[in-house]
Amino acid sequence: MTIVAPEVLRLSVGELRQRPFGQMLKYMRSLKADRLLLPVEDENGSALLPILKLLASVIPVRAIYLVQSDLRLQQVSRRETAVSLLRLVGASLASRLATARARRKVSRLLREVRITVGKASGRRIMYLNANLWFGVKAGGSVGHISGVVNALSQNGYAVDFVSCGGRLLVGEAARYTQLNPPEHFGLPWEFNYYRFHFNVVEQVKKLCIDHHFGFIYQRLSIANYSGVVLSRQLGIPLVLEYNGSEAWIARNWGRPLREQALAEQVEEANLRHAHLVVTISDVLREELLERGVAPERIVTYPNCIDPEMFDSARFSAQDIAELRNRHGIHGDAVVVTFVGTFGQWHGIEVLAQAIRQLIDDHQDWMEAKKVHFLLVGDGLKMPDVRKILGDHAYGPFVTLTGLVPQHEAPLYLAASDILSSPHVSNADGTKFFGSPTKLFEYMAMGKAIVASDLDQIGDVLQNAIRLTSKESEVESEAKGRVAVLVKPGNPDELAQAIRMLTERQSLRSVLGNGARHLAIERYTWKSHVDAILAGARAVNIL
């Protein structure tokens, strides 16, 4: 939502949902504006309109407008708000019934054993992404999904990519099938996921009438076990991609689920019935073992990159100059960049603290070196970033771009000199389980990296410079190194590392070359998919 008054205020549903319901209503009632704009960013967004119109009716504005995809404005009448209420009630009832139905089905699945299947027949496979996505598609998941699908295609498989999020960066070799979301969404929000689950099963069953698939590869998403249902009905293997517990993420990084136990049971059903589980870190492998997944059913390989897409050589000096000009960045600036979705684990607030420290304590140095911070993305932590940076958020040293399409990310990285990966530890004390896609994309771009020395990040970048070394010794130690590692959550060390890399252009070059060499040697999606296929052969489903 965009509120137009003397000043423009942008509200995201995601940010509003972080507030308790009463506080959210009080906040929205406090807003004063002339116009309120409701943009529909993609075909899936129309399902949100009843909810958006009702939320908009709470805000005291003179007029509410719907912004169509072609930027036409359509005024929303009070009558439409009433119709939206009826649609919301109907969708809410349907979603509650779907949730109750899922509870019964999942309970039964948890009592049943995994079906025995033969080897996959034929070379047609289905990649199923049953995640409800809205708006600009960005972040590591886009690169991961596209990378796996493309690498499977390059291995000679005919891949049907089935998703409701668009084609993403998937090549034309894969056939894309659009999953249609429910026509309208209801409340509570999470119940829509269960309704969508049953929609997915019915839509994919129709696809299977005309095509035989050797196996289903599903990226696990919250409250969805459609791959399990289809695997059992069709008698074909299920390969499940597990990037961490979505139920855990909701409890610790998002808004707690009303049906936390049911979401956890759905995950258990997926893990129980998958013939092979693919994960991205040793921490997640240990978790899977603790949850009862047999070691022979687990394949572990970090996230990876497409070495042709993430290659600075793709971009000319003019491409880079034009992007810098677009954002008002001097051609001679030393650009320090972060790309991400501003999530709980990304550590973007730590980077903001380091930026604020450098501006406040070393402004003369910043000006002399023409240092500029380019923060690409948006998300949950954006309000914190703006608060930490204060007036500097829109000053001469910082650019906040907002979300950009994923295909533009390589150009932003190519236009940079230093790339920051300031990830932080889990607040509940559990091990950091992630495999940040951005880390491998940074490496492939051949740029100097400053990153947190945290679990897999530290393991991948273990041949790194650490700030315990005397700065006078850094140059002699640089040969073969791939990054600078700092303590997680420490803005002082992060600022120190940025200063060191800014001062040493030759060091940046050595680190960048080492990082790209390592990425090409070990972390391409071909290597990732080769490991998956080897795991499938080991359990006799391929």
Protein Blocks (a to p, Z undefined) as FASTA:
>chain_A
ZZddfbdcdddfklmmmpcfklmmmmmmmpccfbdcdddfbfklmmmmmmmmmmmmmpcc
fbdcdddfkopacdddfklmmmmmmmmmmmmmmmmmmmmmmmmmmmmmmmpccdddddde
djbdcdddfbdcehjdedjklmmmmmmmmmmmmnopacddddfebjmjacfkbccddddd
dfbdcddfklmmmmmmmmmmmmmmmmmmmpccfbdcddddehiaklmmmmmmnopacddd
debjfklmmmmmmccdfklmlmmmmmmmmmmmpmbdcdfbfklmmmmmmnopafklpccd
dddddfklmcfklpcfklmmmmmmmnopafkbccdddddehiaknommmmmmmmmmmmmm
mmmmmmmnopacddedddjklmmmmmmnmmmlmmmkbccebjadfklmmmmmmmpmbdcd
fbccdfklpacfbdcfklmmmmmnopacddddehjlmmmmmmccdfkbcfklmmmmmgop
abdcddehiaklmmmmmmmmmmmmmlmmmmmmmmmmmmmmmmcfklmmmmmmmmmmmnop
ZZ
